[in-house]
Amino acid sequence: MYAILDIETTGGQFNEEGITEIAIYKYDGHEVVDQFISLVNPEKPIQPFVVKLTGINNAMLRSAPKFFEVAKRIIEMTEGCVIVAHNASFDYRILKTEFRRLGFDFKKQTLCTVELSKKLIPEQESYSLGKLVRALGIPMADRHRANGDAMATVKLFKLLLSKDLEKEIVKSFIKTEIKSGMSPKLLDIVENLPSKVGIYYIHNEKGDLIYIGKSRNIKKRVNQHFTGTSSRSKKIQNEVYAVTFEETGSELIALLKESEEIKVNKPIYNKAQRKSIFPYALYQHKTEAGYIALSVDKADGRKKEITAFTSLQEGKNALFRITEKYNLCQKINGLYETKNDCFQYKIEECHGACISKEAPATYNERVLEFIDKNSFDKSNMIVIDKGRTYDERSAILIENGVYKGYCFYALNYQVSNIEILRNIIISMQNNRDTKTIIQSYMRKNKMHKIITF
């Protein structure tokens, strides 16, 4: 659990400042579960430049509660939480100072979104909260007021969690929980998981990732691990300490994240998925008669593939569908052995290439149409799909045929402005697995929208 907060102060000499306003959002890594917002009477005058900056003046604070009156609520809101703030050292120092005046030693683990942003969103012109969220297309209201700044920090932190592919933020939080001596039972873990599309991460008692998976129903899939009888399931059951998750809304994003994060984190029980999960590929070659033939073979890095498959049977099934859809010839594509015409010709779905009745140039036009539609070697496009909530969408970015990554967005200008889009994109590797995942998903599923640029 995270306590994401912002504090406004009177200004003044170091360690003599007083709090004028505080906003705390309790965030479980997925949504805000509690909040506390209040003006605070600092019992000292506010510096004039601070009044101008925040709009908070001495008259507004006369009837506001003093710090000792809100201290208990602040302790409740931050209990068991990591403190998150933009320039956390400042906010944490101010809180410690105020509690010290009451004779209370306030100690918490902290995370600074300035430092995290520099690591996970490098090369920004500025890391001030206002300029950073503007560059990311994050809407912000009431700048330099605690509530507005704290809510902007919540949205920024949510993006940073997504960009943290190595899961350092989550792993450090689990290590904090381990120190508290918790030892949850498998049933308790499953109860706290959602029945939604996304990625789940199984951690051991050191906080390390031992397994990463994706599912349309996270709760159901993790429960299968915990009740399974295979040797891998037994090992996971013996070693699991915690399960964290990320909802994705889109199954395509879940597939891409699973593929990438297994390769990045190398969990011990994902050995088979560290290498390519597509050992078969679709290739083209010309027959002696000049027809372009399609065939499914073992993947060969020296040859240019059109798309790839998890098994030979999946590839054959796909080739049958392609042959039927584009009125191609089963004989030419190696799906029907005969010395005469193919089965498709008999039912008038092949135009006679198998018996040289159709000219190669005419036949090849349809093959090239298929290849063009199923290749994004030079494409510039944004594939829009479902988001995690009803008012959100997901997007994957492909530039010059290269998969750049994915993001979630709530406002259209975040994807229509390419510079903002590049800032909020969670960068991912471009490899044959990601290309094939996207191709396969787009073949089998109707996307919300595809924007070309």
C-alpha positions in Angstrom: 0.0 0.0 0.0 1.2 3.5 -0.8 0.4 6.8 0.8 0.8 9.3 -2.1 0.8 12.8 -0.6 1.6 16.5 -1.1 2.1 19.2 1.5 2.0 23.0 1.2 3.9 25.0 3.8 4.3 28.5 5.1 7.8 28.8 3.7 10.5 30.3 5.9 13.8 29.1 7.5 14.8 25.4 7.2 12.9 23.2 9.7 10.8 26.1 10.9 8.1 25.8 8.2 4.6 24.9 9.2 2.0 22.9 7.2 -0.8 24.9 5.6 -2.4 22.1 3.6 -2.1 18.3 3.2 -3.6 15.8 0.8 -3.0 12.0 1.1 -4.3 9.4 -1.3 -4.0 5.8 -0.1 -3.2 3.7 -3.2 -3.0 -0.1 -3.4 -1.1 -0.2 -6.7 -4.2 -0.2 -8.8 -6.7 2.3 -7.4 -7.2 4.9 -4.7 -8.9 3.2 -1.6 -8.9 6.2 0.8 -8.2 9.9 0.9 -7.6 12.7 3.3 -7.5 16.4 2.3 -7.4 19.3 4.8 -6.1 22.9 5.3 -4.0 23.1 8.4 -3.6 26.1 10.7 0.3 26.4 11.0 0.0 28.9 14.0 2.5 31.2 12.2 2.3 33.6 9.2 2.7 32.5 5.6 5.5 34.0 3.6 4.1 36.5 1.0 5.7 34.6 -2.0 4.0 31.4 -0.8 0.6 33.2 -0.7 1.1 34.3 -4.3 2.2 30.8 -5.4 -0.5 28.8 -3.7 -3.4 31.2 -3.2 -3.6 30.1 0.5 -3.6 33.1 2.9 -3.6 33.6 6.6 -7.3 34.4 6.8 -8.2 31.1 5.1 -6.4 29.1 7.9 -7.8 30.8 11.0 -10.6 28.3 11.4 -8.6 25.3 10.0 -7.6 22.5 12.4 -4.2 22.7 13.9 -1.6 19.9 13.1 -2.2 18.0 16.4 -5.9 17.8 15.5 -5.2 16.0 12.1 -2.1 14.0 13.3 -4.1 10.9 14.2 -5.8 10.8 10.8 -2.4 11.2 9.1 -1.0 8.2 11.1 -4.1 6.1 10.1 -3.7 7.0 6.4 0.0 6.2 6.3 -0.1 3.0 8.5 1.6 0.1 6.7 2.3 2.4 3.7 5.3 3.5 1.7 5.2 7.3 1.5 5.3 8.5 -2.2 5.7 12.2 -3.1 7.3 14.4 -5.8 10.5 15.4 -4.1 9.7 13.1 -1.2 12.7 14.2 0.9 10.9 17.6 1.4 7.4 16.3 2.3 8.8 13.6 4.5 11.1 16.1 6.3 8.2 18.4 7.0 6.0 15.6 8.4 8.8 14.3 10.6 9.4 17.9 11.9 5.7 18.4 12.7 5.4 15.0 14.5 8.7 15.7 16.4 7.1 18.9 17.8 4.4 16.6 19.2 7.0 14.2 20.7 6.3 11.5 18.1 8.9 9.8 16.0 7.4 9.4 12.5 9.4 6.8 10.5 8.4 5.5 7.0 9.9 4.1 3.9 9.7 6.7 1.1 9.7 6.7 -2.7 10.4 9.9 -4.7 8.6 10.3 -8.1 11.3 12.8 -9.2 14.0 10.1 -8.9 11.8 7.4 -10.3 10.9 9.6 -13.3 14.6 10.4 -14.0 15.2 6.6 -14.2 12.1 5.4 -16.0 11.2 8.5 -18.2 14.7 9.8 -19.1 15.7 12.8 -21.2 12.8 15.0 -20.1 13.4 18.8 -20.3 12.2 19.3 -16.7 11.2 17.0 -13.8 9.1 19.7 -12.0 5.7 18.2 -11.4 3.8 20.7 -13.6 6.1 20.4 -16.6 6.5 16.7 -16.3 2.8 15.9 -16.2 2.2 18.3 -19.1 4.8 16.4 -21.2 3.0 13.2 -20.3 -0.5 14.5 -21.2 -1.7 14.0 -17.6 -4.4 16.5 -16.7 -3.8 18.7 -13.7 -6.0 21.0 -11.7 -5.2 23.3 -8.8 -1.4 23.5 -9.4 0.5 24.3 -6.1 -2.5 23.2 -4.0 -2.1 19.9 -2.1 -5.0 18.1 -3.6 -4.2 19.0 -7.2 -0.5 18.1 -6.9 -1.2 14.9 -4.9 -3.7 13.6 -7.6 -1.2 14.4 -10.4 1.4 12.4 -8.4 -1.0 9.5 -8.2 -1.4 9.5 -12.0 2.3 9.9 -12.5 3.1 7.0 -10.0 0.6 4.7 -11.8 2.5 5.4 -15.1 5.8 4.8 -13.4 4.7 1.4 -12.0 3.8 0.4 -15.6 7.2 1.5 -16.9 9.1 -0.4 -14.2 9.6 -3.6 -16.2 12.1 -5.1 -13.7 9.4 -4.6 -11.0 12.0 -3.0 -8.6 9.2 -0.8 -7.0 6.9 -3.8 -6.3 9.8 -6.0 -5.1 11.1 -3.4 -2.7 7.5 -3.1 -1.2 7.2 -6.8 -0.8 10.5 -6.9 1.0 9.1 -4.3 3.4 6.1 -6.5 4.1 8.3 -9.5 4.7 10.1 -7.6 7.5 6.7 -7.2 9.2 6.5 -11.0 9.5 3.4 -11.6 7.4 2.9 -15.1 6.1 -0.3 -15.2 4.1 -2.0 -18.5 3.2 -2.7 -19.4 -0.4 -6.4 -18.9 0.1 -5.9 -15.4 1.4 -3.7 -14.6 -1.6 -6.3 -15.8 -4.1 -9.1 -13.9 -2.4 -7.3 -10.6 -3.0 -6.8 -11.1 -6.8 -9.2 -9.7 -9.4 -11.2 -11.8 -11.9 -9.9 -9.6 -14.8 -7.5 -9.6 -17.7 -3.9 -9.0 -16.9 -0.5 -10.1 -15.7 0.3 -11.8 -12.4 3.7 -12.0 -10.6 4.4 -14.8 -8.1 7.1 -13.8 -5.5 9.0 -15.9 -3.1 9.9 -15.0 0.5 12.9 -12.8 -0.6 10.5 -10.8 -2.9 12.1 -12.3 -6.0 9.9 -13.2 -9.0 9.6 -16.9 -9.5 6.8 -17.0 -12.1 5.1 -14.5 -14.5 1.9 -15.3 -16.3 -1.0 -13.7 -18.1 -4.7 -14.6 -18.0 -8.2 -13.4 -18.9 -9.1 -14.2 -15.3 -6.1 -13.6 -13.0 -7.9 -15.1 -9.9 -8.9 -18.3 -11.7 -5.5 -18.9 -13.2 -3.5 -18.3 -9.9 -6.0 -20.7 -8.2 -5.1 -23.3 -10.8 -1.4 -22.9 -9.8 -2.3 -23.3 -6.2 -4.4 -26.4 -6.7 -2.4 -28.0 -9.5 -0.5 -31.3 -9.1 2.3 -30.9 -11.6 5.8 -30.6 -10.4 5.9 -26.9 -11.3 2.7 -26.2 -9.4 4.0 -28.0 -6.3 7.2 -26.0 -6.4 5.2 -22.7 -6.7 2.9 -23.7 -3.9 5.9 -24.4 -1.6 7.8 -21.2 -2.4 5.1 -18.5 -3.0 5.0 -15.7 -0.5 3.0 -13.0 -2.4 1.2 -12.5 -5.8 1.1 -9.1 -7.3 -0.7 -8.2 -10.5 -1.4 -5.6 -13.2 -4.7 -5.3 -14.9 -4.4 -4.6 -18.6 -8.0 -4.6 -19.9 -6.5 -5.7 -23.3 -5.5 -9.3 -23.8 -3.0 -8.1 -26.4 -1.2 -5.9 -23.8 -1.1 -8.9 -21.4 0.4 -11.1 -24.1 3.1 -8.5 -24.9 3.9 -7.8 -21.3 4.2 -11.5 -20.4 6.6 -12.1 -23.3 8.8 -9.1 -22.5 8.9 -9.4 -18.7 9.7 -13.1 -18.7 12.8 -12.2 -20.9 13.7 -9.3 -18.7 13.2 -10.9 -15.2 14.0 -14.6 -16.1 11.8 -16.2 -13.4 13.0 -19.7 -12.5 9.7 -21.4 -13.4 9.3 -19.7 -16.8 12.2 -21.5 -18.4 10.3 -22.6 -21.5 9.1 -19.0 -22.3 12.5 -17.3 -22.1 13.2 -18.3 -25.6 10.9 -17.7 -28.6 7.4 -19.2 -28.2 6.9 -19.3 -32.0 9.1 -22.2 -33.4 7.2 -22.4 -36.7 6.9 -19.6 -39.4 5.1 -18.9 -42.6 7.4 -18.3 -45.6 6.9 -17.6 -49.3 8.8 -18.9 -52.4 8.2 -19.0 -56.1 7.4 -22.2 -57.9 9.0 -23.1 -61.2 5.8 -21.9 -62.9 6.1 -18.5 -61.3 3.4 -18.8 -58.6 4.1 -17.5 -55.1 3.6 -20.5 -52.7 3.1 -20.2 -49.0 4.4 -22.8 -46.6 4.8 -23.5 -42.8 8.3 -24.6 -41.8 10.5 -24.5 -38.7 11.6 -21.0 -38.0 14.9 -20.1 -39.7 16.5 -16.7 -38.8 18.2 -16.6 -42.2 14.8 -16.4 -44.0 12.3 -13.5 -44.0 9.1 -14.8 -42.3 5.6 -13.4 -42.9 4.3 -14.5 -39.5 5.0 -17.2 -36.9 3.1 -19.9 -34.9 3.4 -21.7 -31.6 3.0 -25.2 -33.3 3.0 -26.8 -36.7 -0.7 -27.6 -36.4 -1.6 -23.9 -35.6 0.4 -22.9 -38.7 -1.3 -25.5 -40.9 -4.8 -24.4 -39.7 -3.9 -20.8 -40.4 -2.7 -21.6 -43.9 -5.9 -23.4 -44.7 -7.9 -20.3 -43.6 -5.6 -18.0 -45.6 -5.9 -20.2 -48.7 -9.7 -20.2 -48.4 -10.0 -16.4 -47.7 -7.9 -15.3 -50.6 -9.0 -18.0 -53.1 -5.5 -19.5 -53.2 -4.5 -23.0 -54.3 -4.2 -25.8 -51.8 -1.9 -27.7 -54.1 0.5 -24.8 -54.6 0.5 -24.1 -50.8 1.3 -27.8 -50.1 -2.0 -28.6 -48.4 -3.4 -31.0 -51.0 -1.3 -33.6 -52.7 -2.4 -34.3 -56.3 -1.1 -34.5 -59.8 -4.3 -32.8 -61.1 -6.5 -29.9 -59.8 -6.9 -29.2 -56.1 -9.9 -29.6 -53.9 -10.5 -25.8 -53.7 -10.8 -25.8 -57.5 -13.4 -28.5 -57.4 -15.6 -26.4 -55.2 -14.8 -23.2 -57.3 -12.7 -21.5 -54.6 -9.5 -21.8 -56.5 -9.3 -20.2 -59.9 -7.2 -23.0 -61.4 -3.6 -22.1 -60.6 -3.1 -25.8 -59.8 -3.6 -26.7 -63.5 -2.1 -23.5 -64.9 -5.5 -22.1 -65.8 -4.9 -18.9 -63.9 -2.0 -16.7 -64.8 0.8 -16.4 -62.2 0.6 -12.6 -62.2 -3.2 -12.6 -61.4 -2.7 -15.3 -58.7 0.3 -13.6 -57.1 -1.7 -10.3 -56.7 -3.9 -12.0 -54.1 -0.9 -13.6 -52.3 0.8 -10.2 -52.1 -2.4 -8.6 -50.9 -2.4 -11.1 -48.0 1.3 -10.5 -47.3 0.8 -6.7 -47.3 -2.1 -6.9 -44.9 -0.2 -9.2 -42.5 3.1 -7.3 -42.5 3.9 -4.0 -40.9 7.5 -3.9 -42.1 7.1 -0.2 -43.0 3.9 0.6 -41.1 3.3 3.6 -38.9 0.3 2.8 -36.8 -1.3 3.0 -33.4 -3.5 0.0 -32.5 -6.2 1.0 -30.1 -7.8 -1.6 -27.8 -9.7 -1.9 -24.4 -8.3 -0.2 -21.3 -8.4 -1.1 -17.7 -11.5 1.0 -17.0 -14.6 2.0 -19.0 -13.1 5.5 -19.7 -9.6 4.3 -20.6 -8.1 2.8 -23.8 -4.8 1.0 -24.5 -2.6 1.7 -27.4 0.5 0.0 -29.0 2.8 2.1 -31.2 4.5 0.8 -34.3 6.9 3.1 -36.2 8.5 2.2 -39.5 7.5 -1.4 -38.8 9.1 -1.5 -35.4 7.1 -2.2 -32.2 7.9 0.6 -29.8 5.7 -0.3 -26.8 2.3 0.3 -25.3 0.4 2.8 -23.0 -2.9 3.5 -21.4 -4.6 6.8 -22.0 -7.8 8.6 -21.1 -7.6 11.7 -23.3 -7.5 11.6 -27.2 -4.8 14.2 -27.4 -2.4 11.8 -25.6 -2.4 9.5 -28.7 -3.0 12.2 -31.4 0.1 14.1 -30.2 3.0 11.9 -31.2 5.5 13.6 -28.8 3.2 13.1 -25.8 2.5 9.5 -26.9 6.3 8.7 -27.0 6.6 10.0 -23.4 3.8 7.9 -22.0 4.7 4.7 -24.0 6.1 1.9 -21.9 9.1 1.0 -24.1 9.3 -2.6 -25.1 11.7 -4.8 -27.2 11.0 -5.3 -30.9 11.6 -8.9 -31.7 10.0 -11.7 -33.7 7.9 -12.7 -30.7 6.3 -9.3 -30.3 5.7 -8.9 -34.0 4.0 -12.3 -34.2 1.9 -11.7 -31.0 0.6 -8.5 -32.6 0.0 -10.1 -36.0 -1.7 -13.2 -34.5 -3.9 -11.1 -32.2 -5.0 -8.7 -35.0 -5.8 -11.8 -37.2 -8.1 -13.3 -34.6 -9.6 -10.3 -32.9 -11.4 -7.1 -33.8 -9.5 -4.1 -32.6 -11.2 -1.0 -31.3 -9.5 1.2 -33.9 -6.2 1.4 -35.9 -4.8 4.9 -36.5 -2.2 5.2 -39.3 0.2 8.1 -39.5 
